Amino acid sequence: MSGQIDVVVPAHNEQALLGRCLGAVVGDARGLDVRVIVVANGCDDSTVDIARAAGDDAAANADVELVVVELAVASKPAALNAANDHLRGGPVVYLDADTVLTPGTLGALLAAMAAAGGPVMVGPRPILVRPGDRLGRGFAAVWSRLPSVRGDVIGGGCYAVNAQGRQRWSVFPDVIADDAYVRSLFTGNERTVVDGGGFLLVLPAGPELSRVLARWRQGNAELGESASPAAGGHRNARAVLAAPELWRHVPAFLWVQGASRLHRRRRWARADSVRAPGASPPDELVAIGAGGDAVGELRALAVRFPAAGLYGGPATRPTLRRAIAFCLGLTALERQPPVVLVRRALLRRLGGIDARFGDHGAVLDLCLRAGRLGITPLAIPIRCGKPDRDVVAVLRDEILLHREHLPAGAGWLACRTLVLGVRLRALLRPAPSWATAWEHRAEWARRPRP
């Protein structure tokens, strides 16, 4: 695919993450005509040096031109306006310097804008990195499911407009929320979330989350609540009430919302914790499991958080309670992320992949062994097609997982419960896969020693 697109990156003291942001853009520019405009504003760190070094690297890529502009004043609106002189009159992506795109994002944005019959604002799918604290996870669970957040362009680090859309305004006003300002210029029918690609959305933890939320609220208040991607209290409440799985997270969501209202008004509240620099390990990443469609997103996660070492979806450990739930037909077997990425050094530390497991069991077994060392996967929601798995192979892995990772007595009882669950499915459900699994139970239902 070919096409011209400009990427504007305002950067104020972003030495920790700018290199990763630009590296993702350059890596995603294959086959496109991309001009990246980095506007370093009021920087007193090495942001400019990093941007110029990225420009040198981009020079080796015939598809990418990188322009560095310096401003003495620290002002995001001024930085966005300074980029206007370098735009080429085509589609424009506005990208925060702490945001990492996943592969395929620029092409998906360009395709959506090219297909539009008029002015349009488009945004990639936000990929919410699972917060490390319980309060943040509760807030994120509810916030990410609010109707306007889930199905609309929220900005949040990346948005784009086509050439006709860019004509909707001349310069950015001096407001906190540039994304909300641009959003207010387009009707709902003129805003589109593209399905391909995405960007990593990282929420801060603890008090920083409420401070950032207070800034969001202040930015929306400058423009009117209609500009907020979370506007519409009654609509949001109805959506939460209709999703019982969210009810247990509502107290955390309300707590963060309430705490954000107690903060004094500040023109800018920066989440420094999510900008913490991390060393980039030289060793390569190893993919384990069968979820090839998600590997690109996980590699972007590894770029953003190089020190984490293990990347995937939240893994659910085998327990007797879950075995009983399977027996009663309340849950399925496939509970673990279909694929994880692990740095080779960490894989060696964990003793490698247990060859007794297939793809299904190898992922969860690795996550459980890492958990014993205090290492949990850095998680994002993984979207990939449901793999065609051999039920017999999955059952074999499940029996082994329960035997290896539960105490002897509980493991024996859990395995017997799983066998009973398969027998009940074979009797009560017409699906031939369960009947076949029961016929071949000698291959997977070996009785473990208590």
C-alpha positions, 0 to 999 in steps of 0.5 A: 500500500502507498500513500502520504501521511504526516505524523506530528509529535509534540515532545516536552522532556520526553527522553524516556519514551520518545525513542520508542515512540518514533521507532514504532512509527518508523517501523510501521511506515513500510510502503508509505510516504511518511513525514514525522515532525517532532516539535521539542518544546521547552526541553531541558533534557536529551529529547532533541538529541534523541529525536535527531538520532531517530532522524538519522536512523530514519534516513536509512528508510526511504519511506520516512522523513523526520523533521525536528523543530525546537521551541523555547517555550513549553506549550503543547498548543504552540508545538502543535501550531509550529508543526503547521509550517511543515505539513504537506496538505494531506492526512495528519496523525497527531501522536503523543511522544509517550505513545507506542503504535502497534504494527499496521496502524498507519496503514489502517488510519490512511485507508480509513481516511482515503475511504471517507467521502468528506471530512473525517477524524479517525483514531486507532483502537486503544489497547489498554495496558492492564494497570498494576494496582487494584484501584487502577484495574477497577477504574479501567474496567469500567471506564473502558466499557463506557459507551462513548469511550468504547465506540468513539475516537477518544484521542488519548494519545493518537488521532488523525484527520484527513486533508478536508478534516484539517481544514476545520480549524487553522490553529490550535487554541490554548486549551488543555485537551487538544484531542477533545477540541478536535473531536468537538469539530466533528459529528459522530458520523464523522468520527471513526475508530479503525479496526486495524492496528492500535496504540498502547494506552497506559493509565498511571497508578495511585494518586497520579490517576486521579490527578490526570483524571482531574486534568481530563475534567478540566480540559473538557470543562474548557470546551463544554461537557459535550466534548468529553468522550465520557459524556452522558451520565445516564447512558454510561450508568445504563451501560454499567447496569447492563453489565453485571461483570462490571458491578464489582469494579464500580466502587473503585471507579467512583473512588477515583472519580471522587478523588479527582474532584478534590484536586486543585485546578492545575493547568497540566498534570503529568503522569511521570510514573508511566514515563519511567525509563527502562533498560532495553535488554539485548536478548530476543523475544520468544513467542510461546503458544498459538496466537500469531495475530497478537504477536505484533501487539505484544512486541509493541508492548515489549518496546514500551516496557522493555524491562518487564520480560514477560508479555501476554494476557492475564493468566488464570491459574488452575484451581479445584473451584474452576474444575468444579465450575467446568464440571457444572458447565459454568466455564470452558477450558481455554482460560489462559492467553493464547500466546505470550512473549518472553525474553530469552534470558528469562526463559532460561531462568525459568528452565525453558518450556516444559516439553510435556505440554502442548501450546495450550498448557505451555503458556499457562505453565510458564506464567505459573512458574514465573509467578513463583518468582514474583513475575507476572505477565504485563497484560493487554487484551489479546484479540486473535481468532479462536484457534482450532484446538484438539480437545484431547490435547487441551484436556491432556494439558489441563490434567497435567496442569492441575496435577503439577500446580495444585497440592496432591490431594486437591490436584487429584480431586480436580482431575477427577472433576474434569473427567466427570465434566467431560463425561457429562458433556459427552452425555448431555451435549450433541457436539461430537468433539466431547463424544470423541474426547470421551472415547479417547479418554485413555490418552488424557485421563490417566489417574494421577497419584493422590 
